[in-house]
Amino acid sequence: MDFELGIVCARCDRYAPMGTATCVECANSLALVSRAAPAEPEALIAVAIPRLKVPSLEPPPASRQPIASVAPSSKRAGPPRPESSGRRAEATRPMERDVAEAAASVEAAKAAEAAKAAEAAKAAEATVVAKAHSDPPPTSLLGHDQLVPRRGAMGTGAVRTSLASGPESAVSSPASDVPPALAAPTDAQSTSPDLSTLAAAANLTLEELMDQARHFVCRSCSTPVPIGHKFCGRCGAAIPPEILGARTQFFGQLQAPGKAKLILIRGEGVEGLSYQLNAEQHIVGRNGQLVFPDDPFVSPKHANLFYRNAKLVVRDEGSYNGVFVRVRGTIEIQLGDEILAGEQLFKVDGNPKQNDGPAPDGTYFYSSPKHQTLFRITQILQGGIPGMVVCARGQSLQIGREGGDLNFPGDLYMSGSHCRIEEATGKYALTDLNSRNGTYIRLKAERELAHGDYIFIGRKLLRVEITAA
């Protein structure tokens, strides 16, 4: 039996001899190896459709390859199966319609996918912003008060947030590592927290805490933050309060601004002794925080020294001998005030009642000539007994060691011209005449003290020293 090799068209099954380039019936390529040529629209659609899970419109690649077959020689001259040209045209038109419909479906699928992705992105952004506004602000490392969200570039009142690809973000907020045992200072507190407390709460030594403050890296964006900055310069995250509080420490508490101490100026052999006022209040007396047990003129609870609005205040606690504060320049006084000059205690009094009338039997009292006066000064002796009394013949009265209206030449602590009391339009004023040891007035109410003030408590003279801010 004789055989002849030929090629059968994969489209119309027409037999053709070997070497035939195209089918004589449908013009389909009969090449065994396809040449590199631009992809046809059907091929493009066939590639795009599987990505969108659309069934391919063409037969499998194996069916498209030209098939080499062995045909018997007896059938070589036999005519192929007849197929009219009208039928071929009808078969081609549905294929073109299918190609167009597939292309349209591809475009529609692409548009639907893009719209769905846009909606998903918008929903995710809205969820993140809503969560940022609904979640409570983080708790600060040093306190239970909530941190106020920082306003960012998204607009007034907007909160800076970071989008995470999943429900759990790899970058955590600095507040997520907050130890619950730490407490932060409020706005009302004027002093910074103790560094030892901060280090203990953070389970660090003082050296480790200071090293972290010098080389702090933002916990949100890992950007180095210079010491002294309160916020990250890149993402705006707040710096933890224990890092802000880790500053160079003072050698002693007296270096802290606003803190005061008392220096004993006169104290029976213990001059120069200092008392640090580090607490909120300090009771002075024979009992309390500042004790003077050897002074019989100090009451058990004599005075209280305390801080108010970062100011040192002194208050007499009902002592027997009172608290005296040194006068600076001229101050206004009232009748009944007590004054201390040198070692002398005086009281400013008004004039006594007029009693110039005769006795019941008509006899007048014989006395020294009386002059017109506005006020008088009474010396108070130990035990409260009145001593010398001097009436002011004019509008003023001067006290000193010599050359005044009331002189004490034996008082070594009295200056020559020590102080002066004056009356003007019903008001009285006390002026210190630049005396060496000063003039003091007894307090009737609380009094703020300044740096350099002097106070007398019993026989103790104390100078106030306050560290400048």
C-alpha positions in Angstrom: 0.0 0.0 0.0 1.3 3.4 -0.9 1.1 6.3 1.5 1.6 10.0 0.9 2.3 12.5 3.6 0.2 15.7 3.7 -1.3 18.3 5.9 -4.9 18.6 7.1 -6.2 22.1 7.9 -7.1 22.4 11.5 -10.0 24.7 10.7 -11.8 23.1 7.8 -10.2 19.6 7.7 -9.1 20.0 4.0 -6.2 17.9 2.9 -3.2 19.5 1.3 0.1 18.1 0.1 3.3 18.7 2.1 4.8 22.2 1.6 1.5 23.9 1.1 1.6 27.3 2.9 -2.1 28.0 3.3 -5.3 26.1 3.0 -6.9 26.5 -0.4 -10.3 26.3 1.2 -10.2 28.8 4.2 -6.7 30.4 3.7 -5.6 29.2 7.2 -1.9 28.9 7.7 -0.6 25.3 7.4 2.9 26.0 8.6 4.2 23.5 11.2 6.1 26.3 13.1 4.4 29.6 13.5 6.3 32.7 12.4 6.8 35.6 14.8 4.0 38.0 14.0 1.9 40.6 15.8 -0.7 39.0 18.0 -4.2 38.9 16.5 -7.2 40.3 18.4 -8.4 36.8 19.2 -5.0 36.0 20.8 -5.1 39.2 22.9 -8.5 38.4 24.1 -7.6 34.8 24.9 -4.7 36.1 27.1 -6.8 38.7 28.9 -9.8 36.5 29.5 -8.1 33.9 31.7 -6.8 36.6 34.1 -10.4 37.8 34.6 -11.6 34.2 34.6 -13.5 34.5 31.3 -13.7 31.4 29.2 -11.5 31.4 26.1 -13.3 31.7 22.7 -10.7 29.7 20.8 -10.0 26.0 20.7 -7.1 24.6 22.7 -3.7 25.3 21.3 -3.2 21.7 20.4 -6.2 21.8 18.0 -4.8 24.9 16.3 -1.5 23.3 15.4 -1.3 21.9 11.9 -1.7 18.2 11.9 0.6 16.1 9.8 -1.2 12.9 8.8 -0.5 10.0 6.5 -3.2 9.6 3.8 -3.6 6.4 1.7 -2.8 6.9 -1.9 -6.2 5.5 -2.8 -7.8 8.6 -1.2 -5.3 11.0 -2.5 -7.3 12.0 -5.5 -10.5 12.0 -3.6 -12.1 15.4 -3.2 -12.5 16.9 0.2 -15.8 17.4 1.9 -17.5 20.1 0.1 -18.4 23.3 2.1 -20.0 26.3 0.5 -18.7 29.8 0.8 -21.9 31.1 2.3 -21.6 28.6 5.1 -18.1 29.8 5.8 -19.2 33.4 5.9 -22.0 32.5 8.4 -19.5 30.7 10.5 -17.1 33.7 10.5 -19.7 36.3 11.6 -20.6 34.7 15.0 -16.9 34.5 15.8 -16.4 38.2 15.2 -19.5 39.0 17.3 -18.0 36.8 20.1 -14.7 38.6 19.9 -16.4 42.0 20.2 -18.5 40.8 23.1 -15.5 39.4 24.9 -13.6 42.7 24.4 -16.6 44.6 25.8 -16.8 42.3 28.8 -13.1 42.7 29.5 -13.4 46.5 29.5 -16.5 46.3 31.8 -14.7 44.0 34.2 -11.8 46.3 34.3 -14.0 49.3 35.1 -15.9 47.3 37.8 -12.7 46.2 39.4 -11.3 49.8 39.5 -14.5 51.2 41.0 -14.5 48.4 43.6 -10.9 49.2 44.6 -11.7 52.9 44.9 -14.6 52.2 47.2 -12.5 49.9 49.3 -9.8 52.5 49.7 -12.3 55.2 50.7 -13.9 52.9 53.2 -10.6 52.0 54.8 -9.6 55.7 55.1 -12.9 56.6 56.7 -12.5 53.7 59.2 -9.0 54.8 60.2 -10.0 58.5 60.7 -13.2 57.5 62.6 -11.1 55.2 64.9 -8.6 57.9 65.5 -11.4 60.3 66.7 -13.2 57.7 68.7 -10.3 56.1 70.6 -9.4 57.9 73.8 -6.1 59.8 73.7 -3.1 57.9 75.1 -2.2 58.2 78.7 1.1 60.0 79.5 4.0 58.2 81.0 4.0 60.3 84.1 0.3 60.7 84.9 -3.3 59.6 84.5 -4.3 62.7 82.6 -5.0 62.2 78.9 -2.8 63.7 76.2 -4.4 66.2 73.9 -4.2 65.1 70.2 -1.9 67.3 68.2 -3.4 69.2 65.3 -1.8 68.1 62.1 -1.7 69.1 58.5 -5.0 67.5 57.7 -6.8 70.6 59.0 -8.0 72.2 62.2 -8.9 69.5 64.7 -7.5 66.7 62.6 -5.5 64.0 64.4 -2.4 62.5 62.8 -2.9 58.8 62.2 -0.9 56.2 60.3 -2.5 53.6 58.0 -1.7 50.0 58.8 -2.0 47.2 56.2 -3.7 44.9 58.6 -5.7 45.0 61.9 -2.5 45.1 63.8 0.2 47.7 62.9 3.9 46.9 63.2 4.5 50.5 64.5 3.0 51.1 68.0 2.3 54.4 69.6 4.6 55.6 72.3 1.7 55.4 74.8 1.3 51.7 74.2 4.4 51.1 76.3 3.3 53.3 79.2 3.9 51.8 82.6 0.7 52.2 84.6 2.6 53.0 87.8 4.0 56.3 86.4 2.4 59.6 87.3 2.8 62.9 85.4 2.8 66.5 86.8 -0.2 68.6 86.1 -0.2 72.3 85.1 -0.8 73.3 88.7 2.5 71.7 89.8 5.4 74.1 89.6 8.1 71.6 90.4 9.5 68.9 88.1 9.1 65.3 89.1 12.0 63.6 91.0 14.4 61.9 88.5 15.0 59.0 90.8 11.2 58.2 90.9 11.1 58.3 87.1 14.0 56.0 86.7 12.6 53.5 89.3 9.2 53.5 87.6 10.9 52.8 84.2 13.1 50.1 85.7 16.2 52.0 84.7 19.1 53.5 86.6 19.7 57.2 86.5 22.6 56.8 84.1 20.5 54.7 81.7 17.6 57.2 81.8 19.9 60.1 81.1 21.5 58.2 78.2 18.1 57.5 76.7 17.3 61.2 77.0 20.5 62.1 75.2 20.0 59.6 72.4 16.2 59.4 72.2 14.7 58.0 69.0 11.0 58.6 68.2 9.0 55.5 68.9 6.6 56.2 66.0 8.9 57.0 63.1 12.4 56.0 64.5 13.7 59.6 64.0 16.4 60.9 66.4 15.0 63.7 68.6 17.4 66.3 70.0 17.3 66.8 73.8 15.0 69.5 74.9 12.4 69.0 72.1 8.9 68.2 73.2 7.7 66.8 69.9 9.2 64.7 67.1 10.2 67.0 64.2 9.1 64.4 61.6 5.8 62.9 62.7 4.9 65.2 65.6 4.6 62.5 68.2 4.9 63.7 71.8 8.1 62.9 73.7 7.5 60.8 76.8 7.5 63.0 80.0 10.2 60.9 81.7 12.5 61.7 78.8 11.6 65.4 79.1 12.3 65.3 82.8 15.7 63.7 82.4 17.8 66.9 82.6 21.1 67.7 84.3 20.4 67.5 88.0 21.4 70.1 90.6 24.0 69.3 93.2 21.4 70.2 95.9 17.8 71.1 96.2 18.7 74.7 97.1 19.7 75.2 93.5 16.1 74.5 92.4 14.4 77.8 91.4 12.1 79.3 94.1 13.5 77.2 97.0 14.4 79.2 100.1 16.6 78.8 103.2 16.9 80.7 106.5 20.4 81.8 107.7 20.7 82.4 111.4 22.2 85.8 111.9 21.8 86.2 115.7 21.5 83.0 117.7 23.6 82.9 120.9 26.7 81.3 119.5 25.3 79.4 116.6 25.3 82.1 114.0 25.6 81.0 110.4 23.4 77.9 110.8 21.1 77.5 107.8 17.7 75.9 107.5 16.5 74.6 104.2 12.8 75.1 103.4 12.2 72.1 101.1 8.8 71.1 102.3 5.4 72.7 101.7 5.2 74.2 105.2 7.6 74.6 108.1 6.5 75.2 111.7 8.9 77.3 113.7 8.9 77.2 117.5 10.1 75.1 120.4 8.3 72.2 118.6 8.0 71.7 114.9 10.3 71.5 111.9 12.5 74.5 112.8 13.1 74.2 116.6 14.7 76.7 118.9 14.5 75.0 122.3 17.0 77.3 124.0 15.1 80.6 123.3 12.5 81.3 126.1 10.9 84.0 124.0 9.8 81.5 121.3 6.4 79.9 121.6 5.9 76.2 121.1 4.2 76.9 117.8 5.4 80.4 116.9 5.2 80.8 113.1 4.7 79.0 109.9 6.8 79.4 106.7 5.1 77.9 103.6 4.9 78.2 99.8 2.0 79.7 98.0 2.1 80.1 94.2 5.9 79.6 94.3 6.2 82.4 96.9 7.5 82.0 100.4 4.9 83.3 103.0 5.3 83.7 106.8 2.3 83.7 109.2 2.2 84.3 112.9 0.5 81.3 114.6 -0.7 83.2 117.6 2.7 83.5 119.3 3.1 85.5 122.6 5.9 87.8 121.3 5.0 87.9 117.6 7.0 87.9 114.3 8.8 91.0 113.2 9.9 91.8 109.6 12.5 94.3 108.6 11.2 97.6 107.1 12.5 98.6 103.7 12.3 102.3 103.1 8.9 103.8 104.2 5.8 101.8 105.1 2.3 102.8 106.3 1.5 101.9 109.9 -1.4 102.3 112.3 -1.9 103.3 115.9 -1.3 100.3 118.1 1.5 98.9 115.9 4.7 97.6 117.6 8.2 98.6 116.4 11.6 97.1 117.1 14.7 99.3 116.8 18.0 98.2 118.3 17.1 96.3 121.4 14.1 98.5 122.1 10.5 97.7 121.6 8.0 100.5 121.1 4.3 100.9 120.6 2.7 103.7 118.6 -0.3 105.2 120.5 -2.7 108.0 120.1 -3.3 110.8 122.5 -5.1 110.1 125.8 -8.5 111.6 126.5 -8.6 115.2 127.5 -9.1 115.4 131.3 -8.4 119.0 132.2 -11.4 119.6 134.4 -11.4 120.1 138.1 -12.0 117.5 140.7 -15.5 117.2 142.3 -14.5 119.7 144.9 -13.4 122.2 142.3 -9.6 121.7 142.6 -7.4 121.4 139.5 -4.6 118.9 139.1 -1.1 120.5 139.1 1.2 119.3 136.2 3.9 120.2 133.8 2.8 122.4 130.9 1.0 120.5 128.2 1.8 120.9 124.5 -0.3 120.0 121.5 0.6 116.5 120.1 -0.6 114.1 117.4 0.6 110.8 118.7 3.0 109.3 121.3 5.6 106.5 121.5 5.7 104.1 124.4 8.7 102.0 125.4 7.7 98.4 126.3 9.8 96.8 129.0 10.1 93.1 129.7 6.9 91.7 131.0 4.8 94.3 129.1 5.4 97.1 131.5 5.4 100.6 130.0 8.7 102.5 130.0 9.4 105.9 128.6 6.6 107.7 126.8 7.4 110.5 124.4 4.8 112.7 122.7 5.4 114.1 119.2 5.4 117.9 119.5 5.2 118.2 115.7 4.2 115.9 112.9 7.1 113.5 113.3 9.2 111.8 116.0 12.7 110.5 115.6 14.3 107.6 117.5 18.1 107.0 117.7 21.1 106.8 119.9 21.6 110.6 120.0 20.2 113.8 118.5 16.6 112.5 118.3 13.4 113.0 120.2 13.9 109.6 121.9 17.5 108.7 122.5 19.2 105.5 123.8 22.9 106.2 124.1 23.6 102.9 125.8 22.0 100.7 123.1 25.0 99.4 121.0 22.6 98.1 118.3 20.9 101.5 117.8 22.1 103.8 115.1 22.6 107.6 115.7 19.5 108.4 113.6 17.7 105.1 113.5 14.0 105.6 112.4 11.3 108.2 112.2 7.5 108.1 112.7 5.4 110.7 110.8 1.7 111.8 110.7 0.1 113.3 107.6 -3.6 113.9 107.1 -4.6 111.3 109.6 -2.2 108.6 108.3 1.0 107.4 109.9 4.3 106.2 108.3 7.4 104.5 109.5 10.7 105.2 107.8 14.1 103.5 108.4 16.9 106.0 108.3 19.4 103.6 106.7 20.2 102.1 110.1 22.8 99.4 110.3 20.7 96.8 112.0 17.3 97.9 110.6 13.9 98.7 111.9 11.2 95.9 112.3 7.4 95.9 112.5 5.3 93.2 114.1 3.1 91.3 111.6 -0.7 91.3 111.9 -1.4 89.1 108.9 0.4 86.8 106.4 3.3 88.3 104.6 5.2 87.3 101.4 8.9 87.2 101.9 11.5 88.1 99.2 15.2 87.4 98.9 17.2 89.3 101.5 14.3 89.9 104.0 15.1 89.6 107.7 12.7 88.3 110.3 12.8 88.3 114.1 11.3 85.3 115.9 11.9 85.5 119.7 15.5 86.5 120.1 16.5 84.9 116.8 17.3 87.0 113.7 17.0 85.1 110.4 17.8 86.2 106.8 15.8 84.8 103.9 17.6 83.5 100.8 15.7 82.4 97.8 17.2 80.8 94.7 16.5 82.9 91.6 14.5 81.3 88.7 
